[in-house]
Amino acid sequence: MEMKEGIPVSPGIAIARAFPLDSEELVVSARPIPPEGVEEECRRFREAVETAVEEVEALRRSGAMPDEVAQIFDAHVQILRDPKIHRDVEAKIRQDLLPAEFSVRSVFLRHARRLEQLEDGYFAERARDVRDIENRILRMLQGARQNQIACLTEPVVIVARDLTPSQTAALDREKVCGIAVDLGGRTSHTAIMARSMGVPAVVGLQDVSARVEEGALVVVDGNHGRVIVAPDSDTREKYELLRRAYESYRVQVEEGRHLPAETLDGHQLRLCGNIECPEDAEKVLAAGGDGVGLFRTEFLFRDPRRPPTEEEHYEAYRRCAEILGGRPLVIRTFDLGGDKMHLGPALGERNPFMGLRSLRFCLWQPEIFLPQLKGILRAAPHGEIRIMFPMVATVDEVRRAKVYLDQARRELRREGKDHRADIPLGIMVETPSAALTADLLAEEVDFFSVGTNDLIQYTLAVDRGNERVAGLYQPAHPAILRLLSEVIEVGIRKDVKVSVCGEICGEPIYTLLLLGMGLRDLSMAPAMIPLVKRVARSVTMERAREVASAAIGRADPVETERCLREGLHEVLPVLA
């Protein structure tokens, strides 16, 4: 028996035989082609690209993947249609008289290595995307398909070095009951997919793929971040009991998803969903959510060459508001750049996370910003809509953005278009500077929404997409808790509502902490709403405060999490 420790990213217990998933490296030949075969090879390449685009777009439309992963496939289509890549591959075929397969590998490998040499977590992820696209084209050229996962006949635990977006999209919830991978962190594509599917998963296991043979019995403990290979009989029996208890608990969670979000002593909460497109609002309602706390609007910006029009903005926001039927809808203005592939490479920034992104980009490009603001204002009469600016670092940025908001109002009045002028205005608190100057920012806005993903990343100087430092991405770090406490205190003092919309909202271990710190408004992935609601309905606010107080006083994040887990165990032992 061998136990491996990693990062828990999707709760639950899985016990099944291991199915090692190989890399998608396909064998290609460098055999020369005759000059008269050049046009045929170029034609094969173009047809393979078109077939690959059709396959990706079909996946994107299927709705079978979480929207965070679906956005990756939008970028894949852009790369597949990149004319420079087409020219490079065809030039390789024509000049070197090499077949389409070898030319594709050569060109894509060169692009991937350039990204990898930048030694930045963001560009490392982009390199993986490039290799994923390469393999998709090669499969088309060779007439192959992703048969490994499709051939599963019984429940398995997927064990891999890493999972590409294409592999995660192909996972079958009926057959994949657990995931264990060497790489990744809390916000990796694998983590996002596993949570959406409700599959227990542990990432960041370092070398589990090299230590597990096909068919070996594996236990995946997604609650504690453990993977046990070849468990002895006592260990297997223990985890089988835990698995049954957790499955029974999941049924209870689903049955209670439409119950009120309130603590045992009657404190009302608002649990909202984070969404990517209007149709996702239906998922929030189905999960028992109270509204949308974060509408990520980047889905509208699918083609950098043609920004969305005012009318496209209006129609999307109006449709979402009507689905919600008067429930809150917080619309975040474009958060482009950073880890959004739409603009990072196009702007040529070496460090896009620190560059021209989010609100900075919108202030730099008012011709993109103003149509969005006008679309939001026009949609506001159709529901309880609020507007939120992302990635704020200074008071000046908010004031400049408000100037454009005023301009949008004036233009709509002049054009005689129906709109709501007094729309509530908020900001994302996701930089240390915003958290530390919350008292100054409170004079400019009506509400704060703490984006813990970026706040943790920027405060701790940890690239959340880099598995080499994934263990340092610690939501329970004292610095994060102090900043969060400061923002909450300012909100109370200045009468500015404070919510949280980061990944930690959907992790039950942090529910008592957030409630105990005074938060009553949380927004998360829709699939996690029933689980967090069950935790909240199982505790008194007094007990949540006691747990939070004990946890915040710890210097070591590991000790803090241990304290939180003990508190959760008292309330719901099956989760801790």
KEVOZA-362883 format. One record per residue (C-alpha): residue number from 0; chain; x, y, z. Coordinates in pm, 1 decimal, decimal comma, m for minus. Layout:
 num cadena       xx       yy       zz
 NUM      A        X        Y        Z
...
This chain:
 num cadena       xx       yy       zz
   0      A      0,0      0,0      0,0
   1      A    127,1    346,8    m90,6
   2      A    m23,9    684,8     m2,9
   3      A     37,4   1000,8   m204,6
   4      A    m51,1   1353,1    m85,6
   5      A   m168,0   1618,6   m330,5
   6      A   m409,7   1908,3   m365,0
   7      A   m780,9   1827,0   m318,3
   8      A   m980,3   2002,5   m592,1
   9      A  m1310,8   1813,7   m606,8
  10      A  m1468,4   1645,2   m301,3
  11      A  m1577,3   1285,9   m265,0
  12      A  m1434,9    933,8   m248,8
  13      A  m1360,7    707,7   m544,5
  14      A  m1247,5    344,5   m534,0
  15      A  m1175,4    179,1   m868,4
  16      A   m911,9     26,3  m1092,2
  17      A   m654,1    264,3  m1237,6
  18      A   m671,6    362,0  m1601,5
  19      A   m339,5    531,3  m1686,9
  20      A   m397,4    785,9  m1959,9
  21      A   m101,2    819,3  m2190,4
  22      A     10,0   1145,6  m2343,4
  23      A   m135,7   1216,6  m2685,2
  24      A    202,4   1203,3  m2855,9
  25      A    141,5   1058,0  m3201,8
  26      A    414,1    905,3  m3419,4
  27      A    485,0   1095,8  m3740,9
  28      A    717,9   1018,7  m4027,8
  29      A    973,7   1248,0  m4190,5
  30      A    964,5   1054,4  m4516,5
  31      A   1022,2   1291,4  m4811,6
  32      A    744,4   1350,7  m5061,9
  33      A    786,6   1401,8  m5437,7
  34      A    737,8   1758,2  m5571,0
  35      A    416,1   1653,6  m5742,1
  36      A    278,2   1551,7  m5400,6
  37      A    306,6   1897,7  m5244,6
  38      A    m39,5   2022,7  m5335,3
  39      A   m198,7   1703,7  m5207,1
  40      A    m21,7   1739,8  m4869,7
  41      A   m129,5   2104,7  m4844,3
  42      A   m486,1   2002,0  m4923,0
  43      A   m474,5   1729,3  m4654,6
  44      A   m350,6   1984,6  m4402,5
  45      A   m626,4   2234,7  m4483,4
  46      A   m895,4   1967,9  m4464,9
  47      A   m758,4   1840,5  m4133,5
  48      A   m771,7   2191,8  m3990,8
  49      A  m1131,5   2240,2  m4103,9
  50      A  m1232,1   1904,2  m3954,2
  51      A  m1054,3   1997,5  m3629,7
  52      A  m1238,1   2331,6  m3619,1
  53      A  m1571,7   2155,3  m3671,8
  54      A  m1490,9   1910,3  m3392,0
  55      A  m1394,1   2185,6  m3148,3
  56      A  m1699,1   2397,3  m3230,9
  57      A  m1923,7   2094,9  m3183,2
  58      A  m1768,2   2036,8  m2842,0
  59      A  m1814,0   2403,9  m2757,7
  60      A  m2182,6   2397,0  m2852,6
  61      A  m2254,3   2071,2  m2673,0
  62      A  m2255,5   2226,1  m2326,8
  63      A  m2083,6   1911,4  m2199,0
  64      A  m1801,9   2107,8  m2036,0
  65      A  m1780,2   2388,4  m1780,2
  66      A  m1770,1   2730,7  m1939,3
  67      A  m1422,6   2807,1  m1804,3
  68      A  m1293,6   2513,3  m2011,2
  69      A  m1517,8   2598,3  m2306,8
  70      A  m1345,5   2936,7  m2329,5
  71      A  m1018,5   2753,9  m2390,7
  72      A  m1173,3   2589,5  m2695,9
  73      A  m1281,1   2928,5  m2828,8
  74      A   m913,9   3022,5  m2826,0
  75      A   m823,5   2690,0  m2989,6
  76      A  m1046,9   2778,1  m3284,9
  77      A   m869,1   3112,5  m3319,5
  78      A   m530,7   2937,8  m3328,2
  79      A   m653,4   2676,3  m3574,8
  80      A   m760,6   2958,3  m3805,8
  81      A   m444,1   3163,6  m3759,7
  82      A   m321,2   3245,5  m4114,3
  83      A     42,8   3269,0  m3999,8
  84      A     39,5   2910,4  m3876,8
  85      A   m120,8   2801,1  m4204,4
  86      A    151,1   2979,5  m4400,9
  87      A    428,6   2827,4  m4186,4
  88      A    301,4   2470,1  m4224,0
  89      A    247,2   2497,4  m4598,6
  90      A    588,9   2662,7  m4642,6
  91      A    745,1   2366,0  m4458,6
  92      A    567,6   2123,8  m4691,2
  93      A    666,1   2312,8  m5008,1
  94      A   1024,5   2405,3  m4921,2
  95      A   1139,0   2090,3  m4741,2
  96      A    919,4   1840,2  m4931,1
  97      A    794,9   1693,6  m4603,1
  98      A    452,4   1537,9  m4534,9
  99      A    174,2   1733,7  m4365,3
 100      A    205,0   1540,4  m4036,0
 101      A    575,7   1614,0  m3990,6
 102      A    533,2   1976,8  m4099,4
 103      A    252,2   2030,1  m3846,4
 104      A    461,3   1881,2  m3566,8
 105      A    765,8   2088,6  m3661,8
 106      A    579,5   2421,8  m3674,1
 107      A    372,3   2366,3  m3359,4
 108      A    672,1   2235,7  m3164,4
 109      A    862,8   2552,9  m3252,3
 110      A    575,7   2772,0  m3128,9
 111      A    536,4   2570,3  m2809,0
 112      A    907,3   2584,4  m2724,9
 113      A    914,1   2960,5  m2769,4
 114      A    637,4   2991,8  m2512,9
 115      A    802,9   2746,9  m2273,4
 116      A   1134,7   2935,5  m2289,2
 117      A    965,7   3243,4  m2141,7
 118      A    959,4   3052,3  m1807,9
 119      A    625,1   3196,4  m1708,0
 120      A    328,7   2992,5  m1584,8
 121      A     85,2   3172,7  m1813,0
 122      A    288,7   3097,2  m2125,4
 123      A    350,8   2740,1  m2009,1
 124      A    m27,8   2690,7  m2015,2
 125      A    m40,4   2843,7  m2363,9
 126      A    231,5   2599,0  m2475,7
 127      A     11,4   2311,7  m2359,0
 128      A   m275,0   2452,4  m2562,8
 129      A    m52,1   2465,8  m2871,3
 130      A     49,8   2099,6  m2826,2
 131      A   m314,1   2003,3  m2770,8
 132      A   m412,1   2169,1  m3100,2
 133      A   m119,1   2001,7  m3276,4
 134      A   m236,7   1659,1  m3164,7
 135      A   m592,5   1732,3  m3272,1
 136      A   m474,4   1816,6  m3627,5
 137      A   m252,1   1507,4  m3635,8
 138      A   m544,7   1287,3  m3535,1
 139      A   m741,1   1430,6  m3824,6
 140      A   m453,0   1368,9  m4065,5
 141      A   m404,0   1011,2  m3947,8
 142      A   m773,5    929,9  m3931,4
 143      A   m740,9    862,0  m3557,6
 144      A   m974,3    953,9  m3273,7
 145      A   m947,3    969,7  m2897,0
 146      A  m1037,4    605,9  m2840,4
 147      A   m862,0    554,4  m2508,2
 148      A  m1139,4    704,1  m2299,6
 149      A  m1419,9    607,8  m2538,3
 150      A  m1342,3    237,0  m2494,5
 151      A  m1402,5    230,2  m2118,1
 152      A  m1639,7    m45,5  m2013,0
 153      A  m1634,7     m6,6  m1633,9
 154      A  m1580,4    269,3  m1375,5
 155      A  m1214,7    372,0  m1346,4
 156      A   m983,7    621,5  m1183,2
 157      A   m802,2    824,0  m1448,8
 158      A   m430,9    850,5  m1366,1
 159      A   m219,2   1083,0  m1579,0
 160      A     77,0   1315,1  m1588,9
 161      A   m159,1   1591,5  m1699,3
 162      A   m490,1   1623,7  m1881,7
 163      A   m523,9   1843,7  m2188,1
 164      A   m846,2   2038,6  m2249,3
 165      A   m932,4   1786,5  m2524,0
 166      A   m890,4   1495,0  m2285,0
 167      A  m1095,2   1657,2  m2008,2
 168      A  m1375,9   1730,9  m2254,1
 169      A  m1385,4   1361,2  m2349,9
 170      A  m1427,5   1229,5  m1995,1
 171      A  m1744,2   1027,2  m1939,6
 172      A  m1904,3   1086,3  m1598,1
 173      A  m2064,6    740,9  m1616,2
 174      A  m1725,5    570,1  m1640,0
 175      A  m1477,6    811,1  m1474,7
 176      A  m1532,2    802,5  m1099,3
 177      A  m1202,7    961,8   m989,6
 178      A   m905,4   1160,8  m1119,4
 179      A   m542,8   1164,8  m1000,0
 180      A   m283,0   1368,0  m1189,0
 181      A     76,9   1473,6  m1132,1
 182      A     39,4   1837,7  m1233,0
 183      A   m213,3   2114,6  m1170,0
 184      A   m344,5   2329,0   m888,0
 185      A   m675,0   2446,6   m742,6
 186      A   m762,7   2651,2  m1051,7
 187      A   m623,5   2425,3  m1326,0
 188      A   m842,5   2305,6  m1614,4
 189      A   m850,6   1957,4  m1462,1
 190      A   m972,8   2095,3  m1128,0
 191      A  m1245,6   2302,2  m1293,0
 192      A  m1366,3   2008,2  m1501,1
 193      A  m1366,5   1764,6  m1208,8
 194      A  m1574,3   1998,3   m991,6
 195      A  m1820,9   2055,5  m1273,0
 196      A  m1860,3   1679,6  m1324,3
 197      A  m1880,1   1608,2   m953,0
 198      A  m1586,2   1366,7   m981,5
 199      A  m1349,3   1329,3   m682,0
 200      A  m1008,6   1459,6   m787,7
 201      A   m659,8   1519,8   m650,3
 202      A   m395,1   1709,4   m848,0
 203      A    m33,1   1807,1   m786,7
 204      A     64,7   1449,1   m699,5
 205      A    411,5   1487,3   m858,7
 206      A    475,1   1130,0   m978,9
 207      A    160,8    924,0   m928,4
 208      A    138,1    846,4  m1301,7
 209      A    476,1    673,3  m1288,9
 210      A    387,8    467,2   m980,5
 211      A     48,9    323,7  m1073,3
 212      A      5,6     29,8  m1309,3
 213      A   m305,4    m25,0  m1516,3
 214      A   m565,6   m222,0  m1324,1
 215      A   m421,8   m143,9   m979,8
 216      A   m686,1    m62,6   m719,7
 217      A   m677,3    308,4   m632,6
 218      A   m855,9    519,3   m371,7
 219      A   m901,5    889,9   m447,6
 220      A   m987,3   1097,6   m141,2
 221      A  m1095,6   1431,5   m287,9
 222      A  m1181,7   1566,9     57,0
 223      A   m828,2   1547,3    198,0
 224      A   m609,5   1530,4   m113,1
 225      A   m495,0   1168,7    m76,3
 226      A   m447,8    892,3   m329,1
 227      A   m390,6    540,4   m198,3
 228      A   m249,3    277,5   m432,8
 229      A   m320,2    m91,3   m362,0
 230      A   m496,5    m30,8    m26,1
 231      A   m497,0   m314,7    224,7
 232      A   m829,2   m468,4    326,1
 233      A   m879,0   m249,9    634,1
 234      A   m807,2     69,8    442,0
 235      A  m1034,9    m34,6    157,9
 236      A  m1317,3   m113,6    399,2
 237      A  m1270,0    223,3    573,2
 238      A  m1289,7    417,1    247,3
 239      A  m1579,0    209,9    118,0
 240      A  m1780,0    318,2    422,8
 241      A  m1674,5    679,7    365,2
 242      A  m1770,1    655,6     m1,4
 243      A  m2116,4    525,0     78,8
 244      A  m2167,6    792,7    342,9
 245      A  m2061,7   1064,0     98,8
 246      A  m2289,4    934,6   m178,8
 247      A  m2581,0    930,7     64,0
 248      A  m2489,2   1282,8    168,6
 249      A  m2481,9   1398,9   m196,1
 250      A  m2838,1   1275,8   m242,6
 251      A  m2946,5   1475,9     62,0
 252      A  m2765,3   1783,7    m70,2
 253      A  m2946,8   1763,3   m404,4
 254      A  m3282,6   1712,1   m234,6
 255      A  m3229,0   2027,3    m28,0
 256      A  m3098,7   2257,0   m300,9
 257      A  m3417,4   2467,5   m311,3
 258      A  m3443,7   2513,7     65,3
 259      A  m3368,2   2862,7    203,7
 260      A  m3002,3   2954,6    250,8
 261      A  m3002,3   3020,4    623,9
 262      A  m2813,9   2905,0    931,1
 263      A  m2965,4   2699,6   1212,0
 264      A  m3022,4   3018,1   1411,5
 265      A  m3202,2   3195,2   1128,4
 266      A  m2935,7   3413,8    965,7
 267      A  m3023,4   3465,1    600,2
 268      A  m2754,5   3424,4    333,7
 269      A  m2746,0   3490,5    m36,6
 270      A  m2575,6   3220,0   m243,0
 271      A  m2532,0   3321,4   m604,4
 272      A  m2367,5   3171,6   m909,9
 273      A  m2074,8   3270,1  m1129,3
 274      A  m2170,9   3239,2  m1495,2
 275      A  m2015,1   3273,3  m1841,5
 276      A  m2318,9   3325,7  m2068,4
 277      A  m2692,5   3401,5  m2031,4
 278      A  m2799,7   3036,1  m2049,9
 279      A  m2589,4   2960,2  m1742,1
 280      A  m2841,1   3157,0  m1534,8
 281      A  m3072,4   2857,3  m1571,5
 282      A  m2806,2   2640,1  m1404,7
 283      A  m2797,3   2881,8  m1111,3
 284      A  m3173,6   2860,0  m1062,4
 285      A  m3170,5   2481,3  m1099,3
 286      A  m2905,0   2462,1   m826,5
 287      A  m3115,5   2670,1   m587,7
 288      A  m2915,5   2990,0   m627,8
 289      A  m3042,4   3335,8   m535,9
 290      A  m2908,2   3516,9   m840,4
 291      A  m2587,3   3581,5  m1033,2
 292      A  m2302,6   3733,4   m836,3
 293      A  m2057,4   3736,9  m1126,9
 294      A  m2145,6   3743,8  m1496,5
 295      A  m1817,0   3703,1  m1685,3
 296      A  m1883,4   3880,7  m2012,9
 297      A  m1571,5   3774,7  m2206,5
 298      A  m1776,0   3518,1  m2401,7
 299      A  m1896,5   3809,4  m2616,6
 300      A  m1540,5   3890,7  m2723,3
 301      A  m1478,7   3582,3  m2935,4
 302      A  m1316,8   3764,2  m3225,4
 303      A  m1055,7   4030,4  m3133,0
 304      A  m1094,0   4173,3  m3483,8
 305      A  m1461,6   4254,3  m3422,2
 306      A  m1558,7   4364,4  m3072,0
 307      A  m1922,7   4303,3  m2974,9
 308      A  m2171,8   4573,4  m3059,3
 309      A  m2391,0   4764,0  m2816,5
 310      A  m2688,6   4564,8  m2942,1
 311      A  m2511,9   4231,6  m2877,1
 312      A  m2433,0   4343,1  m2522,6
 313      A  m2791,1   4455,0  m2463,5
 314      A  m2948,4   4135,0  m2594,1
 315      A  m2719,7   3910,5  m2384,6
 316      A  m2778,4   4099,9  m2059,5
 317      A  m3152,6   4142,6  m2118,3
 318      A  m3190,3   3768,8  m2185,0
 319      A  m3001,6   3682,7  m1866,9
 320      A  m3204,5   3926,8  m1657,7
 321      A  m3530,1   3781,1  m1787,5
 322      A  m3418,3   3427,2  m1703,6
 323      A  m3343,7   3538,3  m1347,1
 324      A  m3688,4   3696,3  m1308,9
 325      A  m3592,0   3989,2  m1088,4
 326      A  m3313,1   3817,3   m897,4
 327      A  m2979,4   4004,1   m871,3
 328      A  m2750,7   4008,1  m1175,9
 329      A  m2400,5   4150,0  m1127,4
 330      A  m2236,7   4213,9  m1464,7
 331      A  m1858,5   4239,9  m1467,8
 332      A  m1719,7   4454,4  m1745,7
 333      A  m1460,2   4295,6  m1973,2
 334      A  m1177,0   4123,2  m1787,8
 335      A   m958,6   4078,6  m2094,9
 336      A   m586,1   4006,5  m2092,1
 337      A   m408,5   3815,4  m1814,8
 338      A   m518,9   3452,0  m1847,3
 339      A   m772,2   3540,6  m2118,3
 340      A   m609,9   3426,8  m2442,0
 341      A   m804,1   3671,7  m2652,9
 342      A   m562,4   3958,6  m2601,9
 343      A   m250,0   3838,2  m2420,5
 344      A    m50,4   3718,2  m2723,3
 345      A   m197,6   3986,2  m2950,1
 346      A    m68,2   4263,4  m2725,9
 347      A    272,7   4099,4  m2710,5
 348      A    307,2   4142,6  m2333,8
 349      A    577,4   3945,4  m2157,2
 350      A    387,2   3952,1  m1828,0
 351      A     18,3   3993,1  m1916,8
 352      A   m102,2   3946,9  m1557,4
 353      A     72,2   4270,5  m1464,9
 354      A      2,3   4444,4  m1794,0
 355      A   m278,4   4605,8  m1988,4
 356      A   m566,6   4392,0  m1866,2
 357      A   m920,3   4418,3  m1732,4
 358      A  m1029,2   4773,5  m1644,1
 359      A   m694,2   4911,0  m1760,6
 360      A   m758,2   4771,1  m2106,2
 361      A  m1112,2   4911,8  m2115,3
 362      A   m990,6   5258,6  m2018,0
 363      A   m730,6   5231,0  m2294,9
 364      A   m993,9   5120,1  m2547,7
 365      A  m1311,6   5328,6  m2485,5
 366      A  m1449,6   5224,0  m2825,4
 367      A  m1481,1   4874,0  m2672,6
 368      A  m1578,7   4991,2  m2323,1
 369      A  m1859,7   5235,1  m2410,4
 370      A  m2077,4   4989,2  m2609,9
 371      A  m2065,6   4751,4  m2314,4
 372      A  m2162,8   5021,3  m2064,8
 373      A  m2448,5   5134,7  m2288,3
 374      A  m2567,7   4775,5  m2332,3
 375      A  m2573,7   4722,9  m1955,2
 376      A  m2762,7   5047,7  m1890,7
 377      A  m3019,0   4957,5  m2157,1
 378      A  m3072,0   4610,8  m2010,0
 379      A  m3105,8   4741,1  m1652,4
 380      A  m3482,9   4812,4  m1670,3
 381      A  m3539,9   4440,7  m1739,1
 382      A  m3409,5   4319,3  m1402,0
 383      A  m3210,1   4380,8  m1085,4
 384      A  m2886,2   4456,7  m1271,4
 385      A  m2565,4   4590,8  m1119,7
 386      A  m2238,3   4682,2  m1286,6
 387      A  m1893,4   4586,2  m1158,3
 388      A  m1544,6   4694,5  m1266,0
 389      A  m1266,8   4429,4  m1241,6
 390      A   m902,3   4448,3  m1142,8
 391      A   m916,2   4789,5   m974,8
 392      A   m587,9   4910,3   m826,9
 393      A   m644,8   5284,1   m769,2
 394      A   m919,9   5533,7   m695,2
 395      A   m827,5   5718,4  m1013,5
 396      A   m916,1   5413,1  m1225,0
 397      A  m1265,6   5404,8  m1074,4
 398      A  m1316,6   5775,2  m1129,0
 399      A  m1204,2   5749,3  m1491,4
 400      A  m1436,3   5453,7  m1546,9
 401      A  m1724,7   5652,5  m1396,5
 402      A  m1656,5   5929,2  m1647,4
 403      A  m1718,0   5678,7  m1927,2
 404      A  m2029,5   5553,5  m1746,4
 405      A  m2160,5   5911,8  m1738,6
 406      A  m2077,9   5946,8  m2108,1
 407      A  m2274,0   5628,4  m2181,1
 408      A  m2575,0   5773,7  m1996,8
 409      A  m2554,2   6100,9  m2190,9
 410      A  m2532,0   5923,8  m2526,1
 411      A  m2833,0   5705,1  m2446,2
 412      A  m3036,8   6008,9  m2343,3
 413      A  m2937,8   6188,7  m2662,8
 414      A  m3027,6   5881,9  m2870,6
 415      A  m3363,4   5846,3  m2693,7
 416      A  m3296,7   5486,2  m2587,1
 417      A  m3466,6   5344,9  m2278,3
 418      A  m3221,9   5277,7  m1996,0
 419      A  m3173,5   5296,5  m1620,8
 420      A  m2933,9   5570,9  m1512,5
 421      A  m2907,9   5497,5  m1138,4
 422      A  m2764,5   5146,3  m1170,2
 423      A  m2572,4   5024,7   m859,2
 424      A  m2196,7   5032,1   m914,1
 425      A  m1932,7   4805,2   m760,8
 426      A  m1574,4   4692,5   m802,0
 427      A  m1379,2   4370,5   m774,6
 428      A  m1135,0   4378,3   m485,3
 429      A   m863,4   4148,6   m620,1
 430      A   m542,0   4346,9   m577,1
 431      A   m366,2   4418,4   m246,2
 432      A   m380,3   4792,3   m322,8
 433      A   m759,4   4780,4   m355,1
 434      A   m794,1   4588,2    m28,8
 435      A   m561,9   4826,9    158,1
 436      A   m739,6   5137,4     25,3
 437      A  m1090,5   4997,9     55,9
 438      A  m1191,4   5294,7    272,7
 439      A  m1104,1   5534,3    m10,9
 440      A  m1267,6   5320,3   m279,3
 441      A  m1582,7   5292,1    m66,5
 442      A  m1648,1   5660,0   m131,0
 443      A  m1682,4   5587,0   m503,3
 444      A  m1898,9   5273,1   m520,5
 445      A  m2202,1   5093,2   m377,1
 446      A  m2053,3   4746,5   m323,7
 447      A  m1735,6   4536,4   m318,1
 448      A  m1692,6   4184,8   m451,9
 449      A  m1371,6   4020,6   m335,3
 450      A  m1215,4   3812,3   m611,2
 451      A  m1006,7   3575,5   m402,6
 452      A   m842,0   3397,0   m698,5
 453      A   m642,1   3701,1   m806,9
 454      A   m615,3   3848,4   m456,9
 455      A   m432,8   3535,1   m342,2
 456      A   m218,9   3529,0   m655,0
 457      A   m106,9   3890,5   m632,5
 458      A    m67,5   3902,3   m254,6
 459      A    141,4   3585,6   m230,9
 460      A    324,4   3635,9   m563,4
 461      A    209,1   3290,7   m677,5
 462      A    111,1   3214,6  m1035,8
 463      A   m198,9   3001,4   m981,7
 464      A   m147,8   2833,4  m1317,9
 465      A    204,9   2711,7  m1235,2
 466      A    204,6   2367,3  m1074,4
 467      A    561,7   2415,5   m952,3
 468      A    438,2   2668,6   m698,0
 469      A     76,9   2547,7   m670,8
 470      A    136,8   2445,8   m309,0
 471      A    206,3   2809,7   m221,0
 472      A   m137,3   2917,6   m341,7
 473      A   m290,6   2927,9      8,1
 474      A   m634,3   3082,0     64,7
 475      A   m584,7   3045,6    441,5
 476      A   m261,1   3247,1    448,1
 477      A   m268,7   3511,6    726,9
 478      A   m208,1   3789,4    474,2
 479      A   m521,5   3692,7    279,2
 480      A   m735,5   3667,7    590,2
 481      A   m613,0   4004,7    715,3
 482      A   m690,1   4174,1    385,8
 483      A  m1033,9   4013,3    373,3
 484      A  m1103,9   4120,4    732,6
 485      A  m1003,4   4476,4    647,2
 486      A  m1238,1   4490,4    348,7
 487      A  m1528,3   4349,4    553,6
 488      A  m1465,7   4600,4    833,1
 489      A  m1459,7   4889,4    585,0
 490      A  m1783,4   4764,4    431,1
 491      A  m1954,8   4770,2    769,9
 492      A  m1815,5   5111,6    861,0
 493      A  m1891,1   5272,0    523,7
 494      A  m2221,1   5091,2    461,1
 495      A  m2087,7   4925,9    146,4
 496      A  m2204,7   4569,7     81,7
 497      A  m1925,0   4309,9     60,8
 498      A  m1945,4   3976,0   m115,7
 499      A  m1690,5   3714,8   m223,4
 500      A  m1689,4   3551,0   m566,9
 501      A  m1366,8   3347,4   m577,6
 502      A  m1311,8   2971,4   m590,1
 503      A  m1297,0   2943,6   m210,1
 504      A  m1670,8   3017,3   m192,8
 505      A  m1737,7   2675,5   m340,3
 506      A  m1503,4   2488,4   m105,5
 507      A  m1692,4   2370,3    207,0
 508      A  m1380,4   2393,2    424,0
 509      A  m1395,1   2774,2    392,9
 510      A  m1771,1   2817,8    439,7
 511      A  m1757,8   2848,7    818,8
 512      A  m1462,2   3086,0    790,8
 513      A  m1641,3   3320,5    549,2
 514      A  m1965,4   3317,4    747,8
 515      A  m1780,1   3366,2   1074,7
 516      A  m1593,1   3664,7    931,2
 517      A  m1926,2   3834,5    867,1
 518      A  m1995,5   3757,1    500,5
 519      A  m2355,7   3687,7    402,1
 520      A  m2323,0   3707,8     23,7
 521      A  m2121,6   3442,7   m163,3
 522      A  m2099,8   3362,7   m534,6
 523      A  m1959,9   3038,1   m675,4
 524      A  m1980,3   2782,7   m955,6
 525      A  m2351,2   2685,4   m978,8
 526      A  m2274,6   2318,0   m916,3
 527      A  m2135,5   2402,1   m570,3
 528      A  m2436,3   2601,4   m445,5
 529      A  m2630,3   2302,4   m299,6
 530      A  m2322,4   2179,1   m110,5
 531      A  m2240,8   2518,3     43,5
 532      A  m2607,5   2569,4    126,7
 533      A  m2610,3   2237,9    316,0
 534      A  m2305,2   2343,5    517,1
 535      A  m2465,7   2677,4    604,7
 536      A  m2793,7   2509,9    705,4
 537      A  m2601,8   2278,2    940,4
 538      A  m2434,8   2539,6   1162,7
 539      A  m2525,2   2832,5   1386,0
 540      A  m2372,4   3169,9   1315,2
 541      A  m2228,9   3172,4   1665,7
 542      A  m2038,1   2849,3   1597,8
 543      A  m1915,8   2982,4   1264,5
 544      A  m1775,7   3289,5   1441,2
 545      A  m1596,8   3069,9   1695,3
 546      A  m1436,1   2858,3   1423,0
 547      A  m1332,7   3166,2   1224,3
 548      A  m1185,5   3334,1   1530,8
 549      A   m978,6   3027,7   1617,3
 550      A   m858,8   2985,3   1259,8
 551      A   m762,0   3345,7   1193,5
 552      A   m528,1   3347,2   1490,7
 553      A   m295,0   3085,7   1337,7
 554      A     35,7   3184,8   1175,8
 555      A     69,0   2873,8    957,8
 556      A   m186,8   2830,4    674,2
 557      A   m165,9   2453,3    718,7
 558      A   m267,2   2490,7   1081,9
 559      A   m545,4   2728,7    979,4
 560      A   m686,8   2475,5    735,1
 561      A   m658,0   2199,9    995,4
 562      A   m859,4   2415,2   1235,9
 563      A  m1121,7   2482,4    968,7
 564      A  m1142,0   2114,0    882,7
 565      A  m1196,5   2025,7   1248,0
 566      A  m1476,3   2282,5   1265,1
 567      A  m1635,3   2140,3    951,3
 568      A  m1604,4   1787,1   1093,3
 569      A  m1817,3   1888,0   1392,6
 570      A  m2089,0   2012,3   1159,0
 571      A  m2071,1   1758,9    873,9
 572      A  m1824,0   1474,5    943,4
 573      A  m1871,8   1326,9    595,2
 574      A  m1701,5   1631,3    437,3
 575      A  m1399,4   1649,9    664,8
